[in-house]
Amino acid sequence: MDMSFTPEQIRFRDEVRHWLSEAMPAEMKRQADNGHVFPTDEVMEWHRILYDKGWIAPNWPKEFGGTGWDTTKRFIFSEELVRANTPQLSPFGLNMVGPLLIQYGTDEQRRRFLPKILIGEEVWCQGYSEPNAGSDLASLQLRADKDGDDYILNGPKTWTTYAHYSDWMFLLCRTGFEGRKQEGITFLLADLRNTEGITVKPFLTTGGTLAFSETWFKDARVPQRNRVGPEHGGWTMAKALLGHERTTIGGVAESGRWLSMLKRIARGTPVGTGSLMDDVSFRRRIARLEMRYRALTMVNYRNLAAAQLGRAPGPESSILKIVGTETQQEVTELTMDAMGHNALGWLDSPIEALPENERSVASEFNYLRAATIYGGSNEIQKNIISKAILRLPNR
C-alpha cells in the first residue's frame, strides 16, 4: 500500500499551510503558537474567516456551499488545522446536522438551516445523552407526544455540549413504546432561543471549562415540520452521525500535536546536569507511545484510502475511537509527568508561575479523561467490533 501523498496533494497541503499562516490574525496566531484555548467569540471569528475563504464546509457538496474537495484533500485540510492549532469549530452544525439535512432533510429544511450554519449565524448542539441513557442510548426517555401540528416534549438531556451558547439543538426523542427500543426514536430540531419550556443550565467540569450543560424540556412545543426523516426513524440517522463523530473523536492529529509538546516540555525540564529527555527510562516511555501513535496513523490512512473509494465509516470507526482516545489520555498523562510540580498549574496561572504555552495542559488532561466515555464508551465500541468483525459464521 502506498502511504505517501501525490505531488498534487503535497502542493495542496503547502497551499493550505501557507494560507493558514497568513489568514490568522496576529494575536490569534500568537495564542495558537502558545497552545491557547480559544473562547467562543474567537472561535466564531475564525469561523467567519474560513467562510469568507469558502473553506468552512469541506465535507459538504459544492452545490450546498462545500469546497468540492475529495476525501484526501479534506483529510489534509483537517490535519493542517490541527497542526496550526487554529480555533476548533463546533462540529454539530457543520459536520453533523448539516450533512444529515443534505441527505435526509426536506427542501424547506435545507433552505431554512444550511445557509445559517455556513455563515455561523446559528450555532447548534446535540441532544442525545440522558441521565439514564448515555452509552446505552437506545434507552432514552425524552418523550414527544403529538398535539396538532406539534410535538410536546418532556424530559431531560445531559452532556449537551455548549448548549448554553447554542441557538438550535438536534435531538433524539421517544415517539413510540412498542417493539425494540431503537424503533420508537425520532430525530427533531428544537429552537433553544425561542421555545418556551426549554431550560439550559451549564455545569463546571474538573477541567475548569463550562463546556457541558443539562437541558430540561417541560411541555416544550416543537413543530412536526422540524422532524428529520420519518417518525420512529431517528435511530438510523443517529448511528450515521455517531460513526463520523467517533472517527473524529479518535483525534489522531491531536495526539501528534501533543507528542510534539511533550518532547518540547521534556527537553526544557532540567534533570541533574541535563534534561528529562536525557533520561533513558523517560525516553523509552515516549518511544512506546510514539510507536502506538505511528500505528494509529497508519490505520487512519487505511480508513482514508477506503473513504477515497467511497466506503462509509463502519466498525473501523470504533477501532479508531478506542485506540485514539486511549492514546490521547496516555500522551496527556505523560505530559503531566514531564511537567512535574508545574502540572498543578491552571488556565489562569500567572506567566511567572507557568509558561503561557503550558497553562492549558492540566485542563486538557482533565477534559480528556472523558474521551473514552463520550461518543459511545469504549466498552460499547468493543461490543460493536465483536458483533461486526469478530462474529462467527452461521452454522
N, C-alpha and C positions, 0 to 999 in steps of 0.2 A: 504494500500500500504506500503510495506517495503522500507523505505527510507535510510536504512543503507547499507554499503558495506559488502561484504562477507569477511571471513578471508583471502582468496586468494587475493582479491582486496586490502585489507589493507596491506598485505605483499608486493604487487607490489608498493603501494604508498610509503611505507617505503624504498623500494629499490631505487625508483626514487629520493626521498628526500635525501637519503644518497649520491647517485651518484652526484646530483647537488651540494651538499656542497663540494664534493671532486674535481669535474671536473672544476669548475670555477676558473680561475687564481686568485691569492690572491688580486691583485689590482682591478680586476673586481668585486670580491666578496665584497670588502670594499665599492666600489662605489654602488653596488647593495643594500647593507645594508643601505646606506645613500640616497636611492631613486634617484640615479643618472640617468640622461637622456643620453643614450649612443649614441655617434656619429657613422657614417656609418662604419668606419673601425673596431670598436669594435663589432658592430653587425655582421659583416662578420666573424670576428674571432670566435665568438660564433657559427655561422652557421657551420664553419668547425669542431669545437669540436663536435657538435651534429652529423655531417655527419660521422666523424671517429667512433663515437659510434654506428652508424646505427640507430639513433633516429631522423633523420632530417625530415622524411615524415611519421608521424604516420597514416595519413589518406589515404596513397597510398596502393594499393595492393602489397603484398610481392614480386610478380614477377617483379614489376617495381621499387623495392628499398624501399618499405614500411616495416613496422615492423611486420605486421600480428596481431596487437592488435585488440581486439574487441572495440566496441563503448565506453564501460565504462573505459577501460584502457586508451584510447585516452583522454577521459574527465579528468581522474585523472592526466595524464601527463600534460595537459594544465593548470590545476589548480595549480600544483606544480611549473610550470614555473612562473606563476604569483606570487605565494607565495614567491618564491626566488628572485623576481624582476630581472630575467635574461634579457639580451638584447632582445627586441621584434623584431623577424624576420619579414621581409616583407611578407605579406600574398599572394601577387599577383602571384608569381610563384608556391610556394608550395601548397597553399590552394585553388587557383582559376584556373589559366590556366593549371597547371599540371594535376589536376583531370579531367578537361574538355578534354584535349588531350587524356588522358587514355580512356575516354568514347566515344569521338566523333572524335578524330584525326585519320589520316591515319597512317599506319605503318611507313612510311617515316618521318612523323612529330614527332611521338613518339621517333624514333631513333635519330632524329636530336636534339630535345629540352629537353627531360626528363633528360638525364644524366647531362647536364649542369645546369639545375635547381637544381638538387640534390646537386651537389658539390658546387654550388654557383658561378660558372664561369660566368653565365649570369643572370643579375638581371632584373626583369620585373616590369612594371607599367600598370595601367588601363586607357584606353581612352574611357570613357563613356560620362560624362557630357560635355555640350557645353554652351556658354553664354546664349542661349535661350532654352536650354533643360537640365534642372537639374532634379528636381523631375519628371517632365513630359518628361521622357527620350525618349519616342516614337517620340517626335518632333525633334529629332536630324537631322542635315542637312549636316554633313560632307559627301561630295559627292565622290563616287567611280565609275568612268566610265571605262569600258573595253577598252583596247588598246592592241591588240595582246595577249600575254601571261600575261599581267599585268593589274592591276587596277591603274588608275590615281586618286590620292586623292587631294581634295581641300577643305579647310575649317579649322575651329579652334576646339580645345578641351580645356577645362579648368578644374581646380581642378585635374590635372594629378599628383597624389601624388608621389613625389620623382622621377619624370621623368628625372630630371637633373642628377640623379645618375644611371639611368637605361640603359640597353642595348637594350631591346625589350619592345614593348607595344602591348597588345591585345586591340582591339578597335572595336567599332560598327560604321558602316558607312551606308550611304543610297545608295543602288543599284537599287531601284525601287520606283516609284512615283505613282503607281496605287493602288487602294483599300485602306484598312485600313493602318494607319501609321506603325503599327507593322509588316506588311507583306513585306515591302521593305528594311528590315535591314539585313546586312550581318556582319559576325564576321571574322576579319582579324588579322594577326600577322605582325607587322611592325618593321623592324630593325632600331632603332633610330640612331645608330652609323654610319651606312654605307649607308644610303639612302639620296640622295640629295633632298632638298626641304622640310625637316623637321626642324623646329626651336623650341627649348625648352627654355623658359625663366622663371626662378623661381621668386616668389614674396614673400615678407615678410608678416607674419601674426601678429596679435596682440599678439600672444603667444611668439613672438620673434624667431620663428623657420622657416627655409627655407624648409618646408615640401611640399609645393604645387607649381605647375608650370602651365603656359599656354603653349600650344603646337599648332603650326601652320603647316599646310600642304599646300604646293604650288607646284602643278604638281609633287607630290611625287609618285614614281612608287613602287608598292607592287606586287610581283608575285602572280598570281592566285593560285599557289600551297600553298600559305600561308593562304588560306581561310580554316576555320574550319567549317565543316558541309556544307550543301547546300547553294547556293546563295539564298538570301532572308530568310534564316532560322536562322538568328542570334538572334532573339528575344527569342526563346525557350531557347537557351543557356544562354542568359543574365539573364533571370528570375531564372534559376537554380543557377547561380553564386551568384546572389543577395540574394537568400534565405539563403545560407550558410553565406554570409557576414553579413546579418542583425542579425543572431543569435550571431555571434562573436562580432558585434558592441555593443550588449547589455551589454557586459563587466561585468558580474555578479561577477566573481572572482576579477576583478579590483576594484569594489565597496567595496568588503570585505577588500581589502588591504587599501583602502582609509579610511574606518571606523577605522581600527587599528591605522593608522597615526593620524586621527582626535583625537582619545582618548588620544594618547600619547602627542600630542600638547596641548590639553586641560589640562591634568594633569601638564604640565610644564609651564602653563601660570598663573602667580600669580594674585589673586584677593583678596583684603583685607588680611586676615590672612591665607587664604587657596589658592586654585587653582580654575580655571574656572570649573573644573569638580565637585567642591563642590556647584556650583550654580544650584539650583533646576530647574530653567527655561531652562538653557542650557542643563542639563541632559535630560529634557523632550524632547527637540528638537532631541537629539541624539537617544533617545528611539523610537520616532516616525519613524525616518529614519531607525533605525535598524530593526524595525518590518516590514517595507516595503522591506528591503533587505532580511530578512528571508523568506518572502512570495515569493519574486522573485527567491530565491534559490530553493524553493520547486517546482515552475513552471519549472525551469531549470532541476531539477531532473526528473520531469514528462516527459519532452521532451527527456531526456536521456534514460528513460525507453522505450519510444516509438521508439527511434532510435535503441535501442538494439534489438527490434523486427523487424527492417528493414524498418520502416516508414521514408520516406524522409521529410525534413522540409516543413511544409505547412504554413497556416496563423499564426500558433503559433510563427513562427519566427518574424512576425510583432508585436505580443504582447510583446515578449521579447525585441525587438528593442525599442518600445515606453517606456515601464516601465524601462528598463535597462538604457537607455540614460538619462531619467529624473532623475533616482536615482544617476547616475554619476554626473550630474550637481548639484543636491542638496547636495551631500556629499562634493564636492569640494567647493561649496559656503559656507557651514557651516565650513569647514576647514579654509577658508579665514577669516570668522568671528572670529574664535578662535585665529587666529594669530594677530588680531588687526592691529596696525601700521606696524608690520613685513610683512603683506601681500603685502606691497608696494615693497618688495624686488624682486630681479630678478635672472636669472640664473648666472649672473656674480657678484652678491653681494659678498663682502669680508666676510671671515669667522667671522670677528669681528662684522659685522653688522647683519649677519643672519647665523644660523647653516647650515652646508652643506646639511643636510637631509631635509631642508625646502626651499631651493632655487629654486626648480622646481615647487613649489605649484602654484604660480601665473601664470606661463607659462602654466601649465596643466589646470588650471581654465579657462584661455582664450581659449585654444585649444578646450576644451570640450564644449564651447558654441555652437560649430557647430555640436555636436554629434546628436542633434535632427534633423539635416538637411541632413548630408551626409548619403550615403547608402539608399537614398529614405527618404524624410522628414516624420516626424511623422504624419503629416496631410494625406499624401498619404497612410501611413500604416493603418490609421483608415478607409480609403476608402476600402482598401484590406480586412480588417476584416469585414466590413459591407457587402461586396459582398460575401465573402467566408463562413462566420459564421452566420451572422445575417439575411441572406436572408429569405424572406417569401416563403412558399411552393407555387407551381404553382396552379392557380385556373382556 
